[in-house]
Amino acid sequence: MMEVCNCIEPQWPADELLMKYQYISDFFIAVAYFSIPLELIYFVKKSAVFPYRWVLVQFGAFIVLCGATHLINLWTFTTHSRTVALVMTTAKVLTAVVSCATALMLVHIIPDLLSVKTRELFLKNKAAELDREMGLIRTQEETGRHVRMLTHEIRSTLDRHTILKTTLVELGRTLALEECALWMPTRTGLELQLSYTLRQQHPVEYTVPIQLPVINQVFGTSRAVKISPNSPVARLRPVSGKYLLGEVVAVRVPLLHLSNFQINDWPELSTKRYALMVLMLPSDSARQWHVHEMELVEVVADQVAVALSHAAILEESMRARDLLMEQNVALDIARREAETAIRARNDFLAVMNHEMRTPMHAIIALSSLLQETELTPEQRLMVETVLKSSSLLATLMNDVLDLSRLEDGSLQLELGTFNLHTLFREVLSLIKPIAVVKKLPITLNLAPDLPEFVVGDEKRLMQIILNIVGNAVKFSKQGSISVTALVTKSDNRAPPDFFVVPTGSHFYLRVKVKDMGAGINPQDIPKLFTKFAQTQSLATRSSGGSGLGLAISKRFVNLMEGNIWIESDGVGKGCTAIFDVKLGISNESKQSGIPKVPANPQHANFAGLKVLVMDENGVSRMVTKGLLIHLGCEVTMVSSSEECLRVVSHEHKVVFMDVCTPGVENYQIALRIHEKFTKRHQRPLLVALTGNTDKSTKEKCMSFGLDGVLLKPVSLDNMRNVLSDLLEHRVLYEAM
Amino acid sequence: MELVQMQKSLQDYTKSLFLEGVLDSQFLQLQQLQDESNPDFVSQVVTLFFQDSDRILNDLSLSLDQQVVDFKKVDPHVHQLKGSSSSIGAQRVKNACVVFRTFCEQQNVEGCHRCLQQVKQEYYLVKNRLETLFKLEQQIVASGGVIPAMELGF
């Protein structure tokens, strides 16, 4: 039974299906609307970055309200009270407000969101681009590293072969090449020869003419050039058909002039020379030459050129050094040979000096004595011949000995005071007999300002004048000879700042000897002063002589700081010999010469001079003592070295010690005395008396600190000279 | 004999000694050292020389007569004699000593004996001559004369 109730029954119109569907949809919408914000909240909470939170809230509110609206809608399908309608209305109003606000907001927000998206896309692109670039840079850096390593390898050696081999190997490795080759220009410069390859150990000797267009192309630029794999320089192996040849690059390697890989006799070229480096990529690969790889090749080529030039320079200097060393060795040998020769000659001369002179003098002396005895005319003639020959021989020996001593530089002038005028007169008186025989008048002109007493080496000056005047006489058959001596005012051969001041201590003596004899060919003049050379004219052959005279005279003149020369107008026109020598002026006018038996000994210098004589030999001790007493010294005698050391005191000014006895003990005394007297002025002067005068004895004495050496037996004059020299200079190493 | 003649014969005698090589210029030096303050210098030295040499020659004879000759002892003696003789200018004695020393170095006994004989010979010669010389000098001095200075040019 249907009941009638007061409640409003829902109308279930015919479209109650529609209503049902609406009801369900509203319900689901509400659920969805409620769940979306939940999801949003959940995911936003999860994400870290979301800039528009409050938009979300707004959106959430909007959705919630929409959901609420739809939910409330569910109640409006049935009859509902006013409250529900009110709530519904409120909800709807709010929803409207919020959704409008949201709509307005979205107008601002959506473009922003969209732009974010575009920026993101832009950044992604940028990142990709940077990645690409970084890849490129890394590649370049790799390349650079390779170049550095290559350079280091190449430059770390100075050996040509190593440099080239290393280059090829390293390049091959860096660039992963199939083949790498170096072509060098040949000697003639017309061809390139395959010199080095990477893979093949013993390359066949290919040559290729240098004038190929491809080669010219490569040589024309400093860059690496891609060339065809079929060009002759690239075809290094027999081609088999299946290879697709890899790309080939060639670059020139400049060779500097200094470097020469063969021998030094290349013609001078104005064009530069190049070698060709060919690099082949592996065949059958798709690889191509990249720019950076080609740059690498160019850089390497340059480095190789530099390294090669360094190697070449090194080779040159090594060669030069080897040559120098060889020359040094040769010079050394030559020097030693020369020294040996000199030593041999000196030994020979030393022997001559002593051994040959003595018998010679004996012969001369005894012959002259023999001359003074009673002789038959025949005997007299024989003796005279003997005398003449031996005098000649003696002169010759002396000449030779003098000359070698002069050349050695061991000859020293023996200076003394003498009368110059007398000297000239003596020379003339010596020459006069011969001149008279040849009917050659000799005149002597001495300049009025010529000093009378001079200081110089009298004997040698006489020798010079005698030689010159003698030559004049020798080579003259007629005419007269004039000898002029003067003081030279200005010598055009002397240094310009030299003045002649007669009151000064030195002056230059000029002697001119003019003759009207055979004369000399001006061409022969330079030869005159050389040893042993004589002009070949027959007239002079008979005059004998060794040809040494002028040479010796020249040496003496040079020793006297002078000059000698000869002027002649030609053969048959006579000649003039002129020489200048430096002489000292003596203020004293005492007599010349050393008396053979000394007159009065000079006591003055040595009066009271305390000396000590040490000699084991009683007789020689006594003689030495007598000598010294005669000179005025106060002599203490000791006979042994111990006694000497005991007795010696600072009062003794000189100690004479005999060092004849074999052994070194005597020399020790010198050392002990040095030890005893540390202050130099207190120490007595030490003189050794020895029978040996050779150099080793002198050196020994010097090394033991002796101040002088005397040869026994000592003559009075020697002792006197030695003492005065010693006391003046405190050192003496002559007096032999 | 007349003084002048004595002086002349002294000079000649001395000259002959030099010419024969018995004495050399060292003896001249000795004579020069003799003066008023030292009138007997030469004879003193010569006497000392004679004493010394006699002793040395004796020692030498003894040493060389040994069974085994000790050259180390012989050589210093010869050296000493050489030194003394050269100090007074006994040239021939000195030269003989030089030869003697060579044989000593070679340890040649036979040679040394011969040399010793030579040295002795020369020594007695010079001793003899010098003694004669001194006698002549004494004669001159005794006659009131003065011994002439020697002038010899060599």
Contacts between the chains, C-beta under 8 A, distances in Angstrom:
chain1	res1	chain2	res2	distance
A	369	B	19	7.4
A	596	B	151	7.2
A	596	B	152	7.6
A	596	B	153	5.6
A	596	B	154	7.8
A	597	B	28	7.6
A	597	B	32	7.0
A	597	B	149	6.5
A	597	B	150	7.1
A	597	B	151	5.7
A	598	B	32	6.8
A	616	B	80	7.4
A	617	B	52	8.0
A	617	B	80	5.5
A	617	B	83	4.1
A	617	B	84	5.5
A	617	B	87	7.1
A	618	B	48	5.9
A	618	B	52	5.5
A	618	B	84	7.2
A	619	B	45	6.5
A	619	B	48	5.6
A	619	B	49	4.7
A	619	B	52	5.6
A	619	B	83	7.3
A	619	B	84	3.6
A	619	B	85	8.0
A	619	B	87	5.0
A	619	B	88	6.2
A	620	B	83	5.1
A	620	B	84	6.2
A	620	B	86	7.5
A	620	B	87	3.7
A	622	B	44	7.1
A	622	B	45	5.2
A	622	B	48	5.7
A	622	B	87	7.8
A	623	B	29	8.0
A	623	B	30	6.5
A	623	B	33	7.9
A	623	B	45	5.9
A	623	B	87	4.4
A	623	B	88	6.7
A	624	B	87	7.9
A	626	B	30	7.1
A	626	B	33	4.4
A	626	B	38	6.7
A	626	B	41	5.2
A	626	B	45	6.7
A	627	B	29	7.5
A	627	B	33	6.0
A	629	B	33	7.7
A	629	B	37	7.8
A	629	B	38	6.7
A	630	B	32	7.5
A	630	B	33	4.5
A	630	B	35	7.0
A	630	B	38	7.1
A	658	B	83	7.8
A	660	B	79	7.0
A	660	B	83	5.9
A	661	B	76	7.1
A	661	B	79	6.4
A	662	B	75	7.6
A	662	B	76	8.0
A	662	B	79	7.2
A	691	B	82	8.0
A	691	B	83	7.6
A	691	B	86	7.1
A	712	B	83	7.5
A	712	B	86	6.4
A	712	B	87	7.2
A	713	B	26	4.4
A	713	B	29	7.2
A	713	B	86	5.2
A	713	B	87	5.4
A	713	B	89	7.1
A	714	B	29	7.9
A	715	B	25	7.4
A	715	B	26	7.7
A	715	B	29	5.3
A	716	B	29	5.5
A	716	B	32	5.6
A	716	B	33	6.9
